[in-house]
């Protein structure tokens, strides 16, 4: 048996070997750190015995799949602890997720946040007991009987819904057994000490709001305590930056029970939103896009032709007009297609880049709504590019450059994923292969590192996703480039080629911000509400020391606004120290303090969010400096004491 390792070397074994024994043969240190094996690209338990030639990569918690196995095992330890403490609790599911793991449980008496330390303490005992984790399988009927005997109705339902012939596997650790496909660690002691239960929430069984509400216990785990400590610090910082909290404090947006999931933008929030949209228009005009606007409500037949009705109707809001079915658009693309088809097109018109800031509506479940991050209506900065086959690569590269320009402006780092054909898709294998190759070759020519995300493309074509990283290390999927051969075919789009014949254009769907609302939420948390000056709803606060200098302050405020600078005056009869603290709380970039000295000398005393007291300047000097900062869209950093000197 030949085992090809990650580095390309080959190990030969005369007899079948388990992955853990192969790990021990390679290195005792590797065996101690190993979490899971990757055999021919698939995750397998370390206890799995290999008997045929294959490729093998032994993964530790430094690897995504290895960390997922550690967290999945930790979820079983948590479930075992819950069953020990609250024996009548029924278990649902307990997967690993991006930042940790959770388990959905149905307790007889409520489990609250006050119970989490007690569960953690019981987990510690289970880990210390060093219980071997063992895998076994049962035939379908025996598996159902086994879970019925344990009085676990949710597990019985899961087994009954499995396809006929599906292998039904269980994992046992001490007195605890759970239905699970795995993979898992070898022993409870391997979970280690770096875990923490973080919160409790409600969750409908199987995500269906008509089912019973269960208790979901969230947690996380790492291989090393310092990694857990870093994560906890990040989460504490994230709480301070929560866009829902800051959005309320800064007067940017609100939510109301009259429209759950439908955000209200307040005056300052509209300034922020419109400033972003002005920037969007500026860079798209420069990149050769024309702007269009398409209707919010369109006939059902259009959505059937586009394929959205079959693939997306459960997320669409519908209505009846003149006895016909209509849908409120969940995306802008079919409207863009109709604009393209509204007149004859020639190859000389292509590429045709059409941008749209379209308001779309999607029915999201109430439990999934989250501030501006997950809403039921939002503005999508769509663009649709219609082109000839030989223009594909250059257009993709152009979009990638534009998205890079946007993210770089805000100081975001990002990584790229290429997502391929999903199971629920339409179109021929040939079209999908051509589209995927087009995206891949463009990425290669750009020299962008990317990972392939198998099966996560849109139903009409493969896509490139841009995952940006914010200032505290969290990642967000925003920009996307989707190549589409299907909609042009379904709508029979055409252009006249240089040969005088009709040809089918190819279409790119792309966004840079994604949802404007969600992007604003990300920006609020990225900057902790302290926006760059060009983006700040109020750029300057004029602070008269007393009412005696209100006229001079008003004159300064007027001149600033006439110069295109967003300025406000604090007219309250409060001490200047209080006014400064209030302006700082509102994260205003600049404060101009004016009193007798400033009025007599015709100057302003400048305080900034970045450097504190910046001394006196003439108003003209200040206006010129801030106009330059706004025009160049500078991100000015907070200065340290040494930098101030």
C-alpha positions in Angstrom: 0.0 0.0 0.0 1.4 3.4 -1.1 0.6 6.5 0.9 1.3 9.8 -0.9 1.9 12.5 1.7 1.3 16.3 1.4 4.9 17.0 0.6 4.8 14.5 -2.3 6.8 11.8 -0.6 5.5 8.3 -0.6 5.4 5.8 2.3 4.9 2.1 1.6 3.2 -0.2 4.1 2.9 -4.0 3.8 -0.4 -4.2 5.6 -3.4 -1.9 6.3 -2.7 0.9 8.8 -4.9 3.3 10.7 -4.2 7.0 10.1 -3.2 7.5 13.7 -0.6 4.7 13.4 0.7 6.3 10.2 1.0 9.6 12.1 3.0 7.9 14.8 5.2 6.3 12.2 5.9 9.7 10.7 6.4 11.6 14.0 5.3 11.2 17.6 4.9 14.9 17.8 2.6 14.9 14.8 0.5 12.1 16.3 0.0 14.1 19.5 -1.2 17.1 17.6 -3.2 15.3 14.9 -7.0 15.9 14.8 -8.2 14.3 11.6 -6.9 12.8 8.3 -7.6 14.0 4.9 -7.8 11.0 2.5 -8.0 11.8 -1.2 -9.4 15.2 -0.2 -12.1 13.9 2.3 -11.9 14.2 6.1 -11.6 10.9 7.9 -11.2 9.8 11.5 -7.7 9.1 12.7 -9.0 5.7 13.7 -9.8 4.9 10.0 -7.8 2.0 8.6 -6.3 2.6 5.1 -5.9 -0.5 2.9 -5.4 1.0 -0.6 -3.1 3.4 -2.3 -4.2 7.0 -1.5 -3.1 10.5 -0.7 -3.0 11.4 2.9 -2.7 14.8 4.7 -2.7 14.6 8.5 -4.3 17.7 9.9 -3.9 19.5 13.2 -5.9 22.3 14.8 -3.9 24.7 12.7 -5.9 23.4 9.7 -9.5 24.4 9.2 -10.7 20.8 9.0 -8.6 19.8 12.0 -9.9 22.6 14.1 -13.5 21.7 13.0 -12.9 18.1 14.3 -11.6 19.4 17.6 -14.7 21.7 18.0 -17.1 18.9 16.9 -15.6 16.7 19.6 -15.9 19.5 22.1 -19.6 19.8 21.2 -20.1 16.1 22.2 -18.3 16.7 25.5 -20.6 19.7 26.1 -23.7 17.5 25.3 -22.4 14.8 27.7 -21.9 17.3 30.4 -25.5 18.6 29.9 -26.9 15.1 30.0 -25.0 14.4 33.3 -26.3 17.7 34.9 -29.8 17.6 33.4 -30.5 14.0 32.5 -34.0 14.6 31.1 -32.7 17.0 28.4 -33.3 15.9 24.8 -30.5 16.4 22.3 -30.9 17.8 18.8 -27.7 18.7 16.8 -24.3 20.0 17.7 -22.1 20.9 14.7 -18.9 22.9 14.5 -19.3 26.3 12.9 -17.0 29.1 11.7 -16.1 30.5 15.1 -16.7 27.5 17.3 -19.6 25.1 17.8 -23.1 24.9 19.3 -25.5 22.3 20.5 -29.3 22.6 20.3 -31.0 21.0 23.3 -34.5 20.6 24.7 -34.4 20.8 28.5 -37.2 20.1 30.8 -36.3 23.2 32.9 -34.7 26.3 31.2 -31.0 26.4 30.9 -29.7 30.0 31.4 -26.5 31.9 31.0 -26.0 31.4 34.8 -25.7 27.6 34.1 -22.8 27.9 31.7 -20.0 27.8 34.3 -21.5 24.7 35.8 -21.5 23.0 32.3 -17.9 24.1 31.7 -16.9 22.6 35.0 -18.5 19.3 34.1 -16.8 19.4 30.7 -13.5 19.8 32.5 -14.2 16.5 34.4 -15.1 14.6 31.2 -11.9 15.8 29.5 -9.8 14.8 32.6 -11.4 11.3 32.5 -9.7 10.8 29.2 -12.5 8.7 27.7 -11.7 6.9 24.5 -14.0 8.1 21.6 -15.2 5.1 19.7 -17.1 4.9 16.4 -19.7 2.2 15.6 -22.5 1.7 13.0 -26.0 0.2 13.2 -28.6 -0.9 10.6 -31.4 1.5 10.2 -34.0 -0.2 12.3 -31.6 -1.0 15.1 -30.4 2.6 15.1 -34.0 3.9 15.4 -34.7 1.4 18.3 -31.4 2.4 20.0 -32.3 6.1 20.0 -35.9 5.4 21.0 -34.6 3.4 24.0 -32.5 6.4 25.0 -35.6 8.6 24.6 -34.0 10.9 22.1 -36.9 11.8 19.7 -34.9 14.4 17.7 -32.3 11.8 16.9 -35.0 9.3 15.8 -36.4 11.9 13.4 -32.9 12.5 11.9 -32.4 8.8 11.4 -35.8 8.3 9.8 -35.1 11.1 7.3 -31.8 9.6 6.2 -31.9 8.0 2.7 -32.3 4.2 2.5 -28.9 2.5 2.5 -27.1 5.4 4.3 -24.5 4.3 6.8 -25.7 5.3 10.3 -22.8 5.9 12.6 -22.5 6.7 16.3 -19.8 7.9 18.6 -19.4 6.6 22.2 -17.4 8.2 25.0 -18.0 6.6 28.4 -21.7 6.5 29.2 -22.6 9.0 26.4 -23.4 8.0 22.8 -24.4 10.4 20.0 -25.7 9.9 16.4 -23.0 11.5 14.3 -21.2 11.2 10.9 -17.9 12.5 12.5 -15.0 12.8 12.2 -13.9 13.1 15.8 -10.7 13.1 18.0 -9.5 9.9 19.5 -10.0 10.8 23.2 -11.9 13.4 25.3 -8.6 14.5 26.7 -7.5 15.6 23.2 -10.2 18.4 23.4 -7.8 20.1 25.9 -8.3 23.1 28.1 -8.9 25.9 25.6 -12.7 26.0 25.4 -15.4 28.4 26.5 -19.2 28.5 26.5 -20.1 31.9 25.2 -23.9 32.5 25.0 -27.4 31.0 24.9 -30.0 31.7 22.2 -33.3 30.2 20.9 -33.3 28.2 17.7 -36.2 26.5 16.0 -35.8 22.7 15.4 -34.4 22.3 11.9 -34.7 26.1 11.4 -38.5 25.9 10.8 -40.4 28.5 12.7 -43.4 26.1 12.9 -41.3 23.7 15.0 -40.5 23.8 18.7 -38.1 26.4 19.9 -34.9 24.8 21.3 -32.1 26.1 23.5 -28.9 26.7 21.5 -25.7 26.9 23.5 -22.8 28.5 21.7 -19.2 27.8 22.5 -15.7 27.8 21.0 -12.5 25.8 21.4 -8.9 26.1 20.3 -5.9 23.9 20.6 -4.0 26.5 22.7 -5.1 28.7 25.5 -3.4 31.8 24.0 -5.5 31.3 20.9 -8.7 31.2 23.0 -7.6 34.3 25.0 -7.0 36.2 21.7 -10.4 35.2 20.4 -12.1 36.3 23.7 -10.3 39.7 23.5 -11.5 40.0 19.9 -15.1 39.2 20.8 -15.0 41.8 23.7 -13.7 44.4 21.2 -16.5 43.3 18.8 -19.1 44.0 21.4 -17.8 47.5 21.8 -18.0 47.9 18.1 -21.4 46.4 17.6 -23.0 48.4 14.8 -26.5 48.1 16.4 -25.2 49.8 19.5 -23.1 52.4 17.7 -25.8 53.0 15.1 -28.2 54.1 17.9 -25.6 56.1 19.8 -24.4 58.0 16.7 -28.0 58.5 15.3 -27.3 56.6 12.1 -30.2 54.1 11.8 -33.0 52.5 13.7 -35.2 49.4 13.5 -38.9 49.3 14.5 -41.4 46.6 15.2 -43.6 48.0 12.5 -41.2 46.6 10.0 -38.9 43.9 11.3 -35.8 43.6 9.1 -36.6 46.8 7.3 -34.1 49.5 8.4 -34.8 53.2 8.9 -32.0 55.5 8.1 -31.8 58.7 10.2 -30.4 62.0 8.9 -26.8 61.3 9.8 -27.1 57.8 8.5 -28.4 59.1 5.2 -25.4 61.4 4.9 -23.2 58.4 5.4 -25.1 56.3 2.9 -25.3 59.0 0.3 -21.6 59.7 0.6 -20.9 56.1 -0.1 -23.3 56.1 -3.1 -21.6 59.3 -4.5 -18.3 57.5 -4.3 -19.8 54.5 -6.0 -21.0 56.7 -8.9 -17.7 58.4 -9.1 -15.6 55.3 -9.5 -18.1 53.6 -11.8 -18.3 56.5 -14.2 -14.5 56.5 -14.3 -14.5 52.8 -15.1 -16.9 53.2 -18.0 -20.2 52.1 -16.5 -23.6 53.7 -17.2 -26.2 53.8 -14.5 -29.7 52.5 -14.9 -32.8 51.9 -12.6 -35.2 49.1 -13.0 -38.7 48.5 -11.4 -39.0 47.0 -7.9 -42.1 44.9 -8.9 -42.1 42.7 -12.0 -44.3 40.0 -13.5 -44.0 36.4 -12.3 -43.4 35.3 -15.9 -40.1 37.2 -15.9 -38.9 35.4 -12.8 -39.9 32.1 -14.3 -37.9 32.9 -17.4 -34.9 33.9 -15.4 -35.0 30.8 -13.2 -35.4 32.7 -10.0 -38.9 31.5 -9.4 -37.9 27.8 -9.3 -34.7 28.4 -7.3 -35.7 31.4 -5.1 -39.5 31.8 -4.8 -39.5 30.9 -1.0 -37.5 34.1 -0.4 -39.6 36.3 -2.6 -42.4 38.6 -1.7 -45.3 38.4 -4.1 -48.5 40.3 -4.9 -51.4 40.2 -7.4 -51.9 43.1 -9.9 -54.8 43.0 -12.4 -55.3 39.3 -11.6 -51.7 38.4 -12.4 -48.9 37.3 -10.1 -46.0 39.7 -9.6 -42.9 39.6 -7.4 -41.0 42.3 -5.6 -37.5 41.8 -6.9 -35.0 39.9 -4.8 -32.2 40.9 -7.2 -31.6 43.3 -10.1 -30.4 41.0 -12.9 -33.6 40.3 -14.8 -34.3 44.0 -15.0 -30.8 44.6 -16.4 -31.4 41.9 -19.0 -34.6 43.7 -20.2 -32.7 47.0 -20.5 -30.1 45.2 -22.7 -32.8 43.6 -24.8 -34.7 46.9 -25.3 -32.8 47.8 -28.5 -30.6 46.0 -31.1 -26.9 45.6 -30.1 -23.7 45.4 -32.1 -20.4 44.0 -31.1 -19.3 47.6 -31.2 -21.5 48.3 -28.2 -19.7 45.7 -26.2 -18.6 45.4 -23.5 -21.7 47.2 -22.1 -21.3 47.9 -18.4 -24.6 48.8 -16.6 -24.6 49.7 -12.9 -27.7 49.8 -10.7 -28.2 50.8 -7.1 -31.3 48.7 -6.9 -33.6 48.3 -3.8 -34.2 44.6 -3.4 -36.4 42.6 -0.9 -35.8 39.1 0.4 -37.9 37.2 2.9 -35.4 36.3 5.7 -36.6 34.3 8.7 -37.1 36.4 11.8 -34.5 34.5 13.8 -31.8 35.3 11.1 -32.3 39.1 11.2 -29.3 41.0 12.6 -29.2 44.8 12.5 -27.9 45.9 9.1 -26.0 42.7 8.5 -29.1 40.6 7.7 -32.2 42.6 6.6 -35.2 42.1 4.4 -34.7 45.0 2.1 -31.4 46.5 1.0 -29.7 48.5 -1.8 -27.5 46.3 -3.9 -24.7 47.9 -5.9 -25.2 45.7 -8.8 -23.6 45.9 -12.2 -24.1 43.7 -15.2 -21.6 43.5 -18.0 -22.6 42.2 -21.4 -19.7 41.1 -23.6 -18.3 38.9 -26.3 -16.4 35.6 -25.4 -13.0 37.2 -26.1 -13.7 40.0 -23.6 -14.4 37.8 -20.6 -10.9 37.8 -19.2 -10.3 41.5 -19.5 -13.7 42.4 -18.0 -13.1 40.1 -15.0 -9.7 41.6 -14.4 -11.2 45.1 -14.7 -13.8 44.3 -12.0 -11.2 42.8 -9.8 -9.1 46.0 -10.0 -12.2 48.1 -9.2 -13.0 45.9 -6.1 -9.4 46.1 -5.0 -9.6 49.9 -5.3 -12.7 50.0 -3.1 -11.4 47.8 -0.4 -8.0 49.4 -0.3 -9.6 52.8 0.2 -11.1 51.6 3.5 -8.0 49.8 4.6 -9.4 46.3 4.2 -7.2 43.3 3.4 -9.0 40.4 1.6 -8.7 36.9 0.3 -10.4 35.4 -2.8 -12.4 32.2 -3.3 -13.5 30.6 -6.6 -16.8 28.9 -6.2 -17.8 26.1 -8.6 -21.0 24.5 -9.8 -23.6 23.6 -7.1 -25.9 20.6 -7.3 -28.9 22.9 -7.8 -27.9 24.5 -11.0 -28.9 25.0 -14.6 -27.0 24.9 -17.9 -24.7 22.5 -19.8 -21.5 21.0 -18.5 -19.7 22.7 -21.4 -21.0 26.1 -20.4 -20.0 25.6 -16.8 -16.5 24.4 -17.7 -16.0 27.4 -20.0 -17.2 29.8 -17.4 -15.2 28.3 -14.6 -12.0 28.3 -16.8 -12.6 32.0 -17.6 -12.7 33.0 -14.0 -9.7 30.8 -13.1 -7.5 32.1 -15.9 -8.3 35.7 -15.0 -7.3 35.1 -11.4 -4.1 33.4 -12.5 -3.2 36.3 -14.8 -3.9 38.8 -12.0 -1.6 36.8 -9.8 -4.2 36.6 -7.0 -4.0 33.8 -4.5 -7.3 32.0 -4.2 -8.9 28.8 -2.9 -11.5 26.7 -4.7 -14.8 26.4 -2.9 -16.4 23.4 -4.6 -20.1 23.5 -5.2 -20.8 27.0 -3.8 -21.4 28.8 -7.1 -24.7 30.6 -8.0 -27.3 28.4 -9.7 -26.6 30.1 -13.1 -22.8 30.2 -13.0 -19.5 30.0 -11.1 -18.3 33.0 -9.1 -15.3 34.7 -7.5 -16.0 35.9 -3.9 -13.9 38.6 -2.1 -13.7 38.1 1.7 -12.5 41.2 3.4 -10.8 41.3 6.8 -11.8 44.1 9.2 -9.6 45.9 11.8 -10.1 43.2 14.4 -9.5 40.3 12.1 -13.0 39.2 11.3 -13.8 38.3 7.7 -16.9 39.3 5.7 -18.0 38.2 2.2 -18.9 41.3 0.2 -17.6 41.6 -3.4 -18.5 39.0 -6.0 -18.0 38.4 -9.7 -20.4 35.8 -11.3 -20.1 34.7 -14.9 -23.4 33.7 -16.5 -24.0 31.9 -19.8 -27.6 31.0 -18.7 -29.6 34.3 -18.5 -28.5 35.4 -22.0 -29.7 32.1 -23.3 -33.0 32.1 -21.4 -33.8 35.6 -22.5 -32.5 35.0 -26.1 -30.1 38.0 -25.9 -28.3 38.8 -29.1 -25.7 41.1 -30.7 -24.6 41.5 -34.3 -21.0 40.4 -34.7 -18.4 41.6 -37.2 -19.6 38.8 -39.5 -23.1 40.3 -39.7 -24.5 37.3 -37.9 -26.4 37.1 -34.6 -24.4 36.0 -31.5 -25.2 35.4 -27.9 -23.5 37.8 -25.4 -22.0 36.6 -22.1 -23.0 38.3 -18.8 -21.1 39.2 -15.7 -23.0 39.9 -12.4 -20.9 41.7 -9.9 -21.1 43.8 -6.7 -18.3 45.7 -4.8 -20.1 46.8 -1.6 -22.7 44.0 -1.9 -25.6 45.2 0.2 -25.0 48.9 1.0 -26.7 48.5 4.3 -24.5 45.5 5.3 -21.4 47.3 4.1 -22.3 50.3 6.3 -22.7 47.9 9.2 -19.3 46.5 8.5 -17.8 50.0 8.2 -19.3 51.0 11.6 -17.7 48.1 13.3 -14.4 48.3 11.3 -13.9 52.0 12.3 -15.7 51.6 15.6 -17.9 54.5 14.5 -14.9 56.8 14.0 -15.2 57.2 10.2 -12.6 58.8 8.1 -13.2 62.5 7.7 -14.6 62.2 4.1 -17.2 59.7 5.2 -18.1 61.2 8.7 -21.7 62.5 8.8 -20.5 65.5 10.7 -16.9 66.5 9.9 -16.5 69.5 12.1 -18.1 70.6 15.3 -17.8 74.3 16.1 -17.7 74.9 19.9 -18.1 78.4 21.3 -16.7 78.8 24.8 -19.8 80.8 25.8 -22.9 82.4 24.3 -20.9 85.6 23.8 -19.0 84.0 21.0 -22.0 82.4 19.3 -22.1 84.9 16.4 -18.5 84.3 15.6 -19.0 80.5 15.8 -22.1 80.8 13.5 -20.0 82.7 11.0 -17.4 79.9 11.0 -20.1 77.2 10.7 -21.6 79.0 7.7 -18.2 79.4 6.0 -17.4 75.7 6.5 -20.7 74.5 5.0 -20.3 76.9 2.1 -16.9 75.3 1.5 -18.6 71.9 1.2 -17.6 70.8 4.7 -20.3 69.2 6.9 -20.2 71.3 10.0 -22.5 71.8 13.0 -22.3 74.3 16.0 -22.9 73.2 19.6 -25.2 76.0 20.8 -25.8 74.6 24.3 -25.0 76.6 27.4 -22.5 74.0 28.7 -18.9 74.2 29.8 -16.4 73.8 26.9 -15.0 70.6 28.5 -18.4 69.0 28.4 -18.9 70.1 24.7 -15.5 68.6 23.8 -16.3 65.3 25.5 -19.7 65.1 23.8 -18.1 65.7 20.4 -15.5 63.0 21.1 -18.3 60.6 22.1 -20.0 61.4 18.8 -16.6 60.6 17.1 -16.4 63.9 15.3 -13.1 64.2 13.4 -12.5 67.9 14.1 -13.6 70.4 16.8 -13.0 74.1 16.4 -13.0 75.9 19.8 -13.7 79.6 19.6 -13.6 82.3 22.3 -12.3 85.8 22.9 -8.7 85.1 21.8 -9.8 83.4 18.6 -12.4 86.1 17.7 -9.8 88.9 18.3 -7.1 87.2 16.2 -9.5 85.8 13.6 -8.4 82.2 14.1 -9.8 78.9 15.4 -8.3 76.5 17.9 -8.3 73.1 16.3 -8.8 69.8 18.3 -8.9 66.6 16.4 -9.9 63.0 17.1 -6.5 62.0 15.8 -4.0 64.2 17.6 -5.9 66.1 20.3 -4.9 69.8 20.5 -3.5 70.9 17.1 -3.1 74.6 17.9 -4.5 77.7 16.3 -4.9 78.3 12.5 -6.7 80.7 10.3 -10.0 79.4 9.1 -8.8 79.5 5.5 -5.8 77.3 6.4 -8.0 74.8 8.2 -10.5 74.7 5.3 -7.7 74.1 2.8 -6.3 71.2 4.9 -9.6 69.5 5.5 -10.7 69.9 1.9 -7.5 68.1 0.8 -8.1 65.4 3.4 -11.7 64.9 2.1 -10.7 65.0 -1.6 -8.0 62.5 -1.2 -10.2 60.3 1.1 -7.4 60.0 3.6 -7.6 57.6 6.5 -5.9 59.6 9.2 -4.6 57.4 12.1 -4.7 58.3 15.8 -1.3 59.7 16.7 0.8 58.3 19.6 2.5 60.7 22.1 5.8 60.2 20.3 4.3 61.1 16.9 2.7 64.2 18.4 6.2 65.4 19.5 
